[in-house]
């Protein structure tokens, strides 16, 4: 189906595949036959008990915490790390794969009934905005730490995405998933005379440059080489470059960058500079190792789980790839955690969220152990100068590369309607690029689909 183009497979690839020791899976929950969920002490007031929290030792925390997640492989190592640090806290991990929205349905049903709601429940980038805006779902985390302090300690866009439409922070992420242009160094040297990341970045610095670069590849290769395997790569970059999200003040909004993308995508398709592949298909994955398709959209987790996983053993760790700046900073994927607003265990819930996000020492350790790109700003700064963090895949330190750009990512453009609207846009675009419709018909098809899917929730003019 066309709508699989950049659907939930992309965000699930992050949620289930980003950790070095993990492989994407839908496994069942890890049930812990511990005592029932006995309340811990109530949440501390931010203004009075912060000093007490700082003095309390980890081994002094007791009680039981129930945590829900949509992916066993991502969640189990995180929970184990927390349990090792808090040996007297019992943790029950409940895992429900989000196949056909099963996890979202489970959490939403529990919230509506007020029964069996976990103390902490995760949300991925595809639906975190829905969860933070559900009534009586996530607690206001500014009760524990001010918004300004949270943004000073964590990558700001991750805090913005975990913020509801009224400006209340309700979920935090332990990950920062900035993204860039990943390119093949040998092709860069062959067709552009250099594989220097700065110079390659210039080739993608504007709409005109992107089209020019694509046409040069086609010309210099005798029609063999292409700039991207498919239009999804460039679309991912351009959606991240928007100033306005898909919905503003309750209305469908088409940012100028989206219109610019449509024109560039058509020019690249007409020039034969884009491969027409759908993301996550076998052909798209196989193209990672060819000498035809030059560049991919590569997020922080894409180094191991787009590049490495699709390379042969002979090519892994050879530094065959590089990272260059995209036309604008953008993000792709991530997992957020919030606590149930009526949980009897808010102290423990906050301790868990704080541990995986705000603890600098833990963040550094986790980054080295898992290969994850963390959201803790102090840890990012430390890792950016650590020679151990140089990736053998790209011959660059991802923390040094992504560090300067993460503060430029606009988390405010993410809305709870993005999945459905982006899928409708992709379907209309594919039909347009295939020559089945003209541009006016494409926009009409797009709006008609959004109106059909969301007409009772947003205005489509």
C-alpha positions as CSV (number, residue, x, y, z in Angstrom):
1,X,0.0,0.0,0.0
2,X,1.2,3.5,-0.7
3,X,0.5,4.7,2.8
4,X,3.2,2.4,4.1
5,X,5.7,4.8,2.7
6,X,6.8,6.4,5.9
7,X,4.2,4.9,8.2
8,X,4.6,3.5,11.6
9,X,7.4,1.2,10.4
10,X,9.7,4.2,10.5
11,X,8.9,5.2,14.1
12,X,8.7,1.6,15.2
13,X,12.1,1.1,13.7
14,X,13.4,3.6,16.2
15,X,11.4,2.3,19.1
16,X,12.3,-1.3,18.6
17,X,15.6,-1.2,16.9
18,X,17.7,1.7,18.2
19,X,19.5,-0.2,21.0
20,X,22.6,-2.0,20.1
21,X,21.5,-5.2,21.8
22,X,18.0,-5.1,20.5
23,X,16.1,-6.4,17.5
24,X,12.6,-5.2,16.7
25,X,9.9,-7.4,18.1
26,X,6.4,-7.6,19.3
27,X,7.0,-9.9,22.2
28,X,4.6,-10.3,25.1
29,X,4.8,-8.6,28.4
30,X,7.3,-9.5,31.1
31,X,5.1,-10.3,34.1
32,X,6.6,-10.1,37.6
33,X,4.8,-12.1,40.2
34,X,5.5,-9.6,42.9
35,X,3.2,-8.2,45.6
36,X,0.3,-6.1,44.5
37,X,0.8,-2.4,43.6
38,X,1.2,-0.9,47.1
39,X,1.4,2.9,47.1
40,X,4.7,4.6,47.7
41,X,4.8,8.0,49.2
42,X,2.9,10.7,47.3
43,X,4.7,13.0,44.8
44,X,6.9,15.6,46.4
45,X,6.0,19.3,45.9
46,X,8.5,20.9,43.6
47,X,9.0,23.9,45.9
48,X,9.4,22.1,49.3
49,X,10.7,18.6,48.9
50,X,13.4,18.9,46.2
51,X,16.1,19.0,48.9
52,X,14.8,15.9,50.5
53,X,14.7,14.1,47.2
54,X,18.4,15.0,46.6
55,X,19.4,13.6,50.0
56,X,17.4,10.3,49.6
57,X,19.5,7.4,48.6
58,X,18.4,5.1,45.8
59,X,18.4,2.1,48.1
60,X,15.9,4.0,50.4
61,X,13.2,3.9,47.7
62,X,10.8,1.0,48.2
63,X,7.4,-0.1,46.7
64,X,6.2,-1.3,43.4
65,X,6.1,0.5,40.1
66,X,4.1,-0.7,37.1
67,X,5.4,0.4,33.7
68,X,3.7,-0.1,30.3
69,X,5.5,-0.1,27.0
70,X,4.8,-1.1,23.4
71,X,8.1,-2.9,22.7
72,X,9.7,-5.5,24.9
73,X,13.1,-5.3,23.3
74,X,13.5,-1.6,23.9
75,X,11.9,-1.5,27.4
76,X,13.5,-4.5,29.1
77,X,17.1,-3.2,29.2
78,X,15.9,0.2,30.4
79,X,13.9,-1.3,33.2
80,X,16.7,-3.6,34.2
81,X,19.1,-0.7,34.4
82,X,16.6,1.1,36.7
83,X,16.2,-2.0,38.9
84,X,19.9,-2.3,39.3
85,X,20.2,1.3,40.5
86,X,17.1,1.0,42.8
87,X,17.4,-2.5,44.2
88,X,14.5,-2.2,46.6
89,X,12.0,-1.1,44.1
90,X,9.9,-3.8,42.5
91,X,9.1,-3.1,38.8
92,X,6.4,-4.9,36.8
93,X,6.8,-4.3,33.0
94,X,3.7,-4.7,31.0
95,X,4.3,-5.0,27.2
96,X,1.7,-4.8,24.5
97,X,2.8,-4.5,20.9
98,X,1.1,-1.7,19.1
99,X,0.1,-3.9,16.2
100,X,-3.0,-2.3,14.7
101,X,-3.0,0.2,17.6
102,X,-3.4,-2.5,20.2
103,X,-1.2,-0.7,22.8
104,X,-2.9,2.7,22.3
105,X,-6.3,1.1,22.6
106,X,-5.3,-0.7,25.8
107,X,-4.0,2.4,27.5
108,X,-6.9,4.6,26.3
109,X,-9.5,2.1,27.6
110,X,-7.8,1.8,30.9
111,X,-7.7,5.6,31.3
112,X,-11.4,5.9,30.4
113,X,-12.4,3.3,33.0
114,X,-9.8,4.4,35.6
115,X,-8.9,0.8,36.1
116,X,-5.6,-1.0,35.8
117,X,-3.7,2.1,34.6
118,X,0.0,1.7,34.9
119,X,2.1,4.2,37.0
120,X,4.2,5.0,33.9
121,X,3.4,4.4,30.3
122,X,5.4,5.0,27.2
123,X,4.4,6.7,23.9
124,X,6.3,6.8,20.7
125,X,6.7,9.7,18.4
126,X,3.7,8.5,16.2
127,X,1.2,9.0,19.0
128,X,2.8,10.8,21.9
129,X,0.9,14.0,21.1
130,X,-2.4,12.1,21.4
131,X,-1.4,10.8,24.8
132,X,-0.2,14.1,26.2
133,X,-3.6,15.6,25.2
134,X,-5.8,12.9,26.7
135,X,-7.8,14.2,29.7
136,X,-6.5,12.9,33.0
137,X,-3.8,10.8,31.4
138,X,-0.3,12.1,32.1
139,X,0.6,14.2,35.1
140,X,2.0,17.7,34.9
141,X,5.7,17.2,35.2
142,X,6.4,20.8,36.0
143,X,5.2,19.9,39.5
144,X,8.5,18.2,39.9
145,X,10.8,20.5,37.9
146,X,10.2,23.8,36.2
147,X,9.9,23.9,32.4
148,X,12.8,26.2,32.1
149,X,15.0,23.8,34.1
150,X,13.8,20.8,32.1
151,X,14.7,22.6,28.8
152,X,18.1,23.6,30.2
153,X,18.9,20.0,31.1
154,X,17.3,18.2,28.2
155,X,17.3,18.8,24.4
156,X,14.5,21.4,24.2
157,X,12.6,19.9,21.3
158,X,12.1,16.7,23.2
159,X,10.4,18.6,26.0
160,X,8.3,20.5,23.4
161,X,7.0,17.3,21.9
162,X,6.1,16.0,25.4
163,X,4.1,19.2,26.0
164,X,0.3,19.3,25.5
165,X,-1.6,21.9,23.5
166,X,-2.0,24.1,26.7
167,X,1.7,24.3,27.3
168,X,1.9,21.7,30.1
169,X,4.9,19.3,30.0
170,X,3.6,15.8,30.5
171,X,6.2,13.4,29.1
172,X,10.0,13.3,28.7
173,X,12.2,11.3,26.4
174,X,15.6,9.8,27.2
175,X,16.4,10.0,23.5
176,X,17.3,12.8,21.0
177,X,16.7,11.6,17.5
178,X,18.1,14.3,15.3
179,X,18.5,13.3,11.6
180,X,20.8,14.2,8.7
181,X,21.8,13.3,5.2
182,X,23.7,10.0,5.2
183,X,25.8,9.6,2.1
184,X,28.1,7.0,0.5
185,X,31.7,8.2,0.6
186,X,33.0,6.4,-2.5
187,X,30.2,7.8,-4.6
188,X,30.9,11.3,-3.2
189,X,34.6,11.1,-4.2
190,X,33.7,9.7,-7.6
191,X,31.1,12.2,-8.6
192,X,31.9,15.3,-6.5
193,X,35.6,14.9,-5.9
194,X,35.3,14.9,-2.1
195,X,33.7,13.0,0.7
196,X,34.2,15.9,3.2
197,X,30.9,16.2,5.3
198,X,31.0,20.1,5.1
199,X,31.3,20.1,1.3
200,X,28.7,17.4,0.8
201,X,26.4,19.4,3.1
202,X,26.6,22.3,0.7
203,X,25.2,20.1,-2.0
204,X,21.9,19.9,0.0
205,X,21.9,23.4,1.4
206,X,19.0,24.8,-0.8
207,X,16.3,23.6,-3.1
208,X,18.3,24.7,-6.1
209,X,21.4,22.9,-4.9
210,X,19.5,19.7,-4.3
211,X,18.1,19.6,-7.8
212,X,21.5,20.6,-9.3
213,X,23.2,17.8,-7.3
214,X,20.6,15.2,-8.5
215,X,21.0,16.2,-12.1
216,X,24.8,16.1,-11.9
217,X,24.7,12.6,-10.5
218,X,22.6,11.5,-13.4
219,X,24.7,13.2,-16.0
220,X,28.1,12.2,-14.6
221,X,27.0,8.5,-14.2
222,X,25.4,8.2,-17.6
223,X,22.0,7.9,-16.0
224,X,23.1,5.2,-13.5
225,X,23.3,7.1,-10.2
226,X,20.5,8.7,-8.3
227,X,20.4,11.2,-5.5
228,X,17.9,9.3,-3.3
229,X,16.3,5.8,-3.4
230,X,12.9,7.4,-3.0
231,X,11.0,10.6,-2.3
232,X,10.6,9.6,1.3
233,X,14.1,10.7,2.1
234,X,13.7,14.3,1.0
235,X,10.1,14.5,2.4
236,X,11.4,13.5,5.8
237,X,13.9,16.4,5.6
238,X,11.4,18.9,4.4
239,X,8.7,18.1,6.8
240,X,11.3,18.8,9.6
241,X,12.1,22.1,8.0
242,X,8.6,23.5,8.4
243,X,7.8,26.6,10.5
244,X,4.2,25.4,10.9
245,X,2.8,22.0,11.6
246,X,0.0,20.2,9.7
247,X,-2.6,21.7,12.0
248,X,-2.6,25.3,13.3
249,X,-5.5,26.7,15.3
250,X,-7.6,23.7,14.3
251,X,-7.1,24.1,10.6
252,X,-5.2,22.0,8.1
253,X,-2.1,24.1,7.2
254,X,0.3,23.6,4.3
255,X,3.6,25.2,5.1
256,X,5.6,26.8,2.3
257,X,8.3,24.1,2.8
258,X,5.8,21.4,1.9
259,X,5.0,23.2,-1.4
260,X,8.7,23.6,-2.1
261,X,9.2,19.9,-1.5
262,X,6.5,19.0,-4.0
263,X,8.2,21.0,-6.7
264,X,11.7,19.6,-5.9
265,X,10.3,16.0,-5.8
266,X,8.7,16.4,-9.2
267,X,11.9,17.9,-10.7
268,X,14.0,15.0,-9.3
269,X,11.6,12.4,-10.6
270,X,11.4,14.0,-14.1
271,X,15.3,14.1,-14.2
272,X,15.5,10.4,-13.2
273,X,17.5,11.4,-10.1
274,X,15.2,9.6,-7.5
275,X,14.7,5.9,-7.4
276,X,11.0,5.7,-6.7
277,X,11.4,3.2,-3.9
278,X,9.1,3.0,-0.9
279,X,10.9,3.1,2.5
280,X,11.4,-0.1,4.4
281,X,10.8,-2.3,1.3
282,X,13.5,-5.0,0.5
283,X,14.6,-3.0,-2.5
284,X,15.1,0.1,-0.4
285,X,17.1,-1.8,2.2
286,X,19.2,-3.5,-0.5
287,X,20.1,-0.2,-2.0
288,X,22.0,0.8,1.1
289,X,24.9,-1.2,-0.2
290,X,24.8,-0.4,-3.9
291,X,26.8,2.2,-5.8
292,X,23.7,3.8,-7.4
293,X,21.7,5.5,-4.7
294,X,23.8,8.2,-3.1
295,X,21.9,9.5,0.0
296,X,19.4,8.4,2.7
297,X,17.7,10.3,5.5
298,X,19.6,9.0,8.5
299,X,18.5,9.8,12.1
300,X,20.7,9.1,15.1
301,X,19.4,5.5,15.3
302,X,19.8,5.1,11.6
303,X,23.5,4.4,11.8
304,X,23.0,0.9,13.3
305,X,19.5,0.3,12.1
306,X,19.4,1.6,8.5
307,X,23.0,1.4,7.4
308,X,24.7,-1.3,9.5
309,X,21.8,-3.7,9.5
310,X,21.7,-3.6,5.7
311,X,25.4,-3.9,5.0
312,X,27.3,-7.2,4.5
313,X,29.8,-8.3,7.2
314,X,32.6,-7.4,4.8
315,X,31.5,-3.8,4.6
316,X,30.6,-3.2,8.2
317,X,32.8,-0.9,10.2
318,X,34.7,0.3,7.1
319,X,33.7,4.0,7.3
320,X,32.0,3.7,3.9
321,X,29.3,6.3,4.9
322,X,29.3,9.9,6.1
323,X,26.9,12.3,7.7
324,X,26.2,15.8,6.3
325,X,23.8,18.5,7.3
326,X,20.3,18.4,5.8
327,X,18.6,21.5,4.4
328,X,17.4,22.2,8.0
329,X,17.6,20.4,11.3
330,X,14.9,17.7,11.7
331,X,14.0,14.8,13.9
332,X,12.7,11.3,13.3
333,X,11.3,8.9,15.9
334,X,11.7,8.6,19.7
335,X,10.0,7.3,22.9
336,X,8.5,9.4,25.7
337,X,7.5,8.5,29.2
338,X,4.9,10.1,31.5
339,X,3.2,9.1,34.8
340,X,-0.5,8.5,35.3
341,X,-2.1,11.6,36.7
342,X,-3.9,9.5,39.4
343,X,-1.1,7.1,40.2
344,X,-0.6,6.3,43.9
345,X,3.2,6.0,43.2
346,X,4.1,9.3,41.8
347,X,7.3,9.5,43.8
348,X,8.6,6.3,42.3
349,X,7.3,7.2,38.8
350,X,9.1,10.5,38.9
351,X,12.2,8.8,40.1
352,X,12.1,6.5,37.1
353,X,11.6,9.3,34.6
354,X,14.2,11.4,36.2
355,X,16.7,8.5,36.3
356,X,16.5,7.8,32.5
357,X,16.5,11.4,31.4
358,X,18.0,13.8,33.9
359,X,20.8,11.7,35.5
360,X,24.0,12.7,33.6
361,X,26.1,9.8,34.8
362,X,23.3,7.3,33.9
363,X,22.9,9.0,30.5
364,X,26.6,8.6,29.6
365,X,26.6,5.0,30.7
366,X,23.5,4.2,28.8
367,X,24.8,5.8,25.6
368,X,28.0,3.7,25.8
369,X,26.2,0.5,26.7
370,X,23.3,0.7,24.2
371,X,24.5,2.9,21.3
372,X,21.5,5.1,21.9
373,X,21.7,8.9,21.4
374,X,20.5,10.3,24.7
375,X,18.7,13.6,25.4
376,X,20.7,14.8,28.4
377,X,22.5,17.9,27.3
378,X,25.4,17.7,29.7
379,X,26.0,14.1,28.7
380,X,25.8,15.0,25.0
381,X,28.5,17.6,25.6
382,X,30.7,15.2,27.4
383,X,30.3,12.4,24.8
384,X,30.9,14.8,21.9
385,X,34.6,14.9,22.8
386,X,34.9,11.3,23.8
387,X,37.1,9.4,21.2
388,X,35.3,6.1,22.2
389,X,32.1,7.5,20.5
390,X,33.6,7.7,17.0
391,X,31.4,5.4,14.8
392,X,33.3,3.0,12.6
393,X,30.4,3.1,10.2
394,X,30.6,6.8,9.4
395,X,34.1,7.6,10.8
396,X,32.5,10.5,12.8
397,X,31.4,11.0,16.3
398,X,27.6,11.2,16.2
399,X,27.5,13.3,19.3
400,X,30.0,15.8,17.9
401,X,28.0,15.9,14.6
402,X,24.4,16.0,15.9
403,X,25.2,18.0,19.1
404,X,25.2,21.5,17.5
405,X,22.0,21.0,15.5
406,X,19.7,19.5,18.1
407,X,18.8,22.8,19.7
408,X,17.6,24.0,16.2
409,X,14.9,21.3,15.9
410,X,11.3,22.7,16.2
411,X,9.3,20.3,18.3
412,X,6.3,22.5,18.1
413,X,5.4,21.4,14.6
414,X,4.5,17.9,15.8
415,X,0.7,17.4,16.2
416,X,-1.5,14.5,17.2
417,X,-2.8,14.3,13.7
418,X,0.5,13.9,11.9
419,X,0.2,10.2,11.1
420,X,-3.1,10.4,9.2
421,X,-2.3,13.7,7.5
422,X,1.2,12.6,6.4
423,X,-0.1,9.3,5.1
424,X,-2.8,11.2,3.0
425,X,-0.1,13.5,1.7
426,X,2.2,10.6,0.7
427,X,-0.6,8.8,-1.1
428,X,-1.5,11.9,-3.1
429,X,2.2,12.6,-3.8
430,X,2.8,9.1,-5.1
431,X,-0.1,9.4,-7.5
432,X,1.2,12.8,-8.7
433,X,4.8,11.6,-9.2
434,X,3.5,8.5,-11.1
435,X,1.8,10.9,-13.6
436,X,-1.8,9.9,-12.6
437,X,-2.8,13.4,-11.5
438,X,-1.6,16.9,-12.0
439,X,-0.5,19.1,-9.1
440,X,-3.9,20.7,-8.5
441,X,-5.6,17.3,-8.5
442,X,-2.9,16.1,-6.0
443,X,-3.7,18.9,-3.5
444,X,-7.5,18.2,-4.0
445,X,-7.0,14.5,-3.4
446,X,-4.9,15.2,-0.3
447,X,-7.5,17.6,1.2
448,X,-10.3,15.3,0.4
449,X,-8.6,12.4,2.2
450,X,-7.8,14.6,5.3
451,X,-11.4,15.8,5.3
452,X,-12.6,12.2,5.2
453,X,-10.3,11.1,8.0
454,X,-10.4,14.1,10.3
455,X,-13.2,16.4,9.2
456,X,-14.9,16.1,12.5
457,X,-11.7,17.2,14.3
458,X,-10.1,19.8,12.2
459,X,-11.1,22.3,9.5
460,X,-10.0,21.6,5.9
461,X,-10.5,24.6,3.6
